[in-house]
């Protein structure tokens, strides 16, 4: 079960952790992927931060939701509601939306995302959040790279009313795609899935370590 690190910018601010230190810690934990999530910053601020992440992180980098940042990332993670909104906006099916994003049939003009018929970019990794059996079965029909499944536990970074707990182990079996467990996952959790997505727990660990260093320096 590989570690998939969630760099949630609001959580980094909460614990006063730099992007550089977060990337360094995830390397030490042997993470395979970092996902950059930032729900409150401007596109300009997000662009600066994803470029900074790229300085310190050379492995797979996924962007959460913000399509305009795809040129700087290896892929995109998207939620159910965001996929639905994209379908409405572009009058395309979920299959068509994901196929076009995954296969590079898009371009960025004036900081805006457009679909095109011609392939302009290299293939991207695409992940979709799922929360129950029905969503997993629908995801099986889509050309995804993986699904996120959760929430495993309650989490402070997102409103989660649907906590799956140990039910998640049974639900994994329904997916044709690799599964990344999301929501309240801890670094040392062992779940029979391809990835575990850990964010807050990494920050908590770093905060404790930094606190110990400060105490040690004072002595």
C-alpha positions as CSV (number, residue, x, y, z in Angstrom):
1,X,0.0,0.0,0.0
2,X,1.8,3.1,-1.2
3,X,1.6,6.5,0.4
4,X,-0.2,9.3,-1.6
5,X,0.5,12.6,0.2
6,X,-2.2,15.3,0.3
7,X,-0.6,18.8,0.4
8,X,-3.6,20.8,1.5
9,X,-2.5,24.4,1.7
10,X,-4.9,25.4,4.4
11,X,-3.6,22.6,6.6
12,X,0.0,23.7,6.0
13,X,-0.9,27.2,7.1
14,X,-2.6,25.9,10.2
15,X,0.5,24.0,11.3
16,X,2.9,26.7,10.0
17,X,4.6,24.2,7.7
18,X,6.4,25.2,4.5
19,X,6.0,23.6,1.1
20,X,9.7,22.7,1.1
21,X,9.5,21.0,4.5
22,X,6.3,19.1,3.5
23,X,7.9,17.8,0.3
24,X,11.1,16.8,2.2
25,X,9.0,14.9,4.8
26,X,7.0,13.1,2.1
27,X,10.2,12.0,0.5
28,X,11.4,10.6,3.8
29,X,8.1,8.7,4.1
30,X,8.7,7.3,0.6
31,X,5.5,8.7,-0.8
32,X,4.8,8.0,-4.5
33,X,2.4,10.9,-5.2
34,X,1.7,14.4,-3.9
35,X,-1.7,16.0,-4.6
36,X,-1.9,19.8,-4.3
37,X,-5.2,21.0,-3.0
38,X,-6.0,24.7,-2.4
39,X,-9.6,25.7,-2.2
40,X,-9.2,29.4,-1.2
41,X,-6.3,31.0,-3.1
42,X,-6.4,32.8,-6.4
43,X,-5.2,31.1,-9.6
44,X,-2.1,33.3,-9.6
45,X,-1.2,32.2,-6.0
46,X,-1.9,28.5,-6.9
47,X,0.3,28.8,-10.0
48,X,3.2,30.1,-7.9
49,X,2.8,27.4,-5.3
50,X,2.6,24.5,-7.8
51,X,5.8,25.8,-9.4
52,X,7.4,25.8,-5.9
53,X,6.2,22.2,-5.3
54,X,7.8,21.2,-8.6
55,X,11.2,22.5,-7.3
56,X,11.2,20.0,-4.4
57,X,9.1,17.2,-5.8
58,X,10.1,15.3,-9.0
59,X,7.8,12.3,-8.7
60,X,4.1,12.2,-9.6
61,X,2.2,15.5,-8.9
62,X,-1.6,15.6,-9.0
63,X,-3.7,18.8,-8.9
64,X,-7.1,18.9,-7.1
65,X,-9.9,20.3,-9.3
66,X,-8.1,23.3,-10.8
67,X,-8.0,22.4,-14.5
68,X,-5.9,25.5,-15.3
69,X,-3.0,24.1,-13.4
70,X,-2.8,20.8,-15.5
71,X,0.2,22.0,-17.5
72,X,2.2,21.9,-14.3
73,X,0.9,18.6,-13.0
74,X,0.9,14.9,-14.0
75,X,-2.8,14.6,-13.5
76,X,-6.0,15.7,-11.9
77,X,-8.2,14.5,-9.0
78,X,-11.8,15.5,-9.3
79,X,-14.9,15.2,-7.1
80,X,-18.4,14.0,-8.1
81,X,-19.9,17.4,-8.1
82,X,-17.1,19.0,-10.1
83,X,-17.4,16.3,-12.8
84,X,-21.2,16.9,-12.9
85,X,-20.6,20.6,-13.3
86,X,-18.1,20.0,-16.1
87,X,-20.6,17.8,-17.9
88,X,-23.2,20.5,-17.8
89,X,-20.8,23.3,-18.8
90,X,-19.4,21.5,-21.8
91,X,-22.5,19.4,-22.7
92,X,-20.4,16.2,-22.6
93,X,-20.8,12.9,-20.9
94,X,-18.6,11.9,-17.9
95,X,-16.8,9.5,-20.2
96,X,-16.1,12.2,-22.8
97,X,-14.9,14.7,-20.2
98,X,-12.5,12.2,-18.6
99,X,-11.3,10.9,-21.9
100,X,-10.5,14.3,-23.2
101,X,-8.6,15.4,-20.0
102,X,-6.7,12.1,-19.8
103,X,-5.7,12.0,-23.5
104,X,-4.6,15.6,-23.7
105,X,-7.5,17.0,-25.8
106,X,-7.5,20.3,-24.2
107,X,-5.5,23.6,-24.1
108,X,-5.1,26.7,-21.9
109,X,-5.7,30.1,-23.3
110,X,-5.6,33.3,-21.2
111,X,-5.6,31.2,-18.0
112,X,-8.8,29.4,-19.1
113,X,-9.3,25.7,-19.9
114,X,-10.8,24.6,-23.2
115,X,-11.5,21.2,-24.8
116,X,-10.2,20.6,-28.3
117,X,-10.5,17.7,-30.8
118,X,-6.8,17.6,-31.4
119,X,-4.3,16.1,-28.9
120,X,-2.0,18.8,-27.6
121,X,-0.5,17.4,-24.4
122,X,0.9,14.1,-23.0
123,X,-1.5,11.7,-21.2
124,X,-2.6,12.7,-17.7
125,X,-3.5,10.6,-14.6
126,X,-7.2,11.1,-13.7
127,X,-8.7,10.2,-10.3
128,X,-12.3,10.5,-9.2
129,X,-13.7,10.6,-5.6
130,X,-16.3,7.9,-4.8
131,X,-18.3,7.4,-1.6
132,X,-20.4,4.3,-2.1
133,X,-21.0,1.2,-4.2
134,X,-23.2,3.0,-6.7
135,X,-20.5,5.6,-7.5
136,X,-17.9,2.9,-7.7
137,X,-19.9,0.9,-10.3
138,X,-20.4,4.1,-12.3
139,X,-16.7,4.8,-12.1
140,X,-16.0,1.4,-13.5
141,X,-17.5,2.5,-16.8
142,X,-15.1,5.6,-17.0
143,X,-11.5,5.7,-18.4
144,X,-10.1,6.6,-15.0
145,X,-6.5,6.0,-13.7
146,X,-7.8,5.4,-10.2
147,X,-10.6,6.2,-7.8
148,X,-10.5,7.9,-4.4
149,X,-12.8,6.0,-1.9
150,X,-13.9,7.4,1.4
151,X,-14.2,9.0,3.8
152,X,-12.4,6.3,6.0
153,X,-12.6,8.5,9.1
154,X,-13.9,12.0,9.9
155,X,-11.5,14.7,8.7
156,X,-11.0,18.4,9.6
157,X,-10.1,19.4,6.0
158,X,-13.5,18.5,4.5
159,X,-17.1,18.1,5.5
160,X,-17.7,14.4,5.6
161,X,-21.1,13.0,6.5
162,X,-20.5,9.6,4.9
163,X,-17.9,7.8,7.1
164,X,-17.2,4.3,5.7
165,X,-14.9,2.9,8.3
166,X,-14.2,-0.8,7.9
167,X,-17.0,-1.1,5.3
168,X,-14.4,0.3,2.9
169,X,-12.6,-3.0,2.7
170,X,-15.6,-4.7,1.2
171,X,-16.3,-1.7,-1.2
172,X,-12.7,-1.9,-2.6
173,X,-13.6,-5.2,-4.2
174,X,-16.2,-3.6,-6.5
175,X,-13.7,-1.3,-8.2
176,X,-12.1,-2.2,-11.6
177,X,-9.6,0.7,-11.0
178,X,-6.8,1.0,-8.5
179,X,-8.2,2.4,-5.2
180,X,-6.8,5.3,-3.1
181,X,-8.4,5.5,0.4
182,X,-9.3,9.0,1.3
183,X,-10.5,10.9,4.4
184,X,-8.9,10.8,7.8
185,X,-6.3,8.2,6.8
186,X,-3.2,7.9,9.1
187,X,0.3,7.2,8.0
188,X,0.5,3.8,9.5
189,X,-3.0,2.5,8.5
190,X,-2.9,-0.8,6.7
191,X,-5.8,-1.2,4.3
192,X,-5.9,-3.6,1.3
193,X,-5.8,-0.8,-1.4
194,X,-3.3,0.5,-3.9
195,X,-2.8,3.9,-2.1
196,X,-3.6,5.6,1.1
197,X,-4.1,9.4,0.9
198,X,-2.6,11.1,4.0
199,X,-2.5,14.8,4.6
200,X,-3.4,16.0,8.1
201,X,-1.5,13.1,9.8
202,X,1.7,14.1,8.0
203,X,1.3,17.7,9.1
204,X,0.6,16.6,12.7
205,X,3.7,14.5,12.7
206,X,5.8,17.4,11.4
207,X,4.3,19.8,13.9
208,X,5.2,17.5,16.8
209,X,8.8,17.0,15.5
210,X,9.3,20.7,15.1
211,X,7.9,21.4,18.6
212,X,10.4,18.8,20.1
213,X,13.3,20.5,18.2
214,X,12.3,23.9,19.7
215,X,12.1,22.5,23.2
216,X,15.5,20.8,22.8
217,X,17.1,24.0,21.5
218,X,15.9,25.9,24.6
219,X,17.5,23.4,27.0
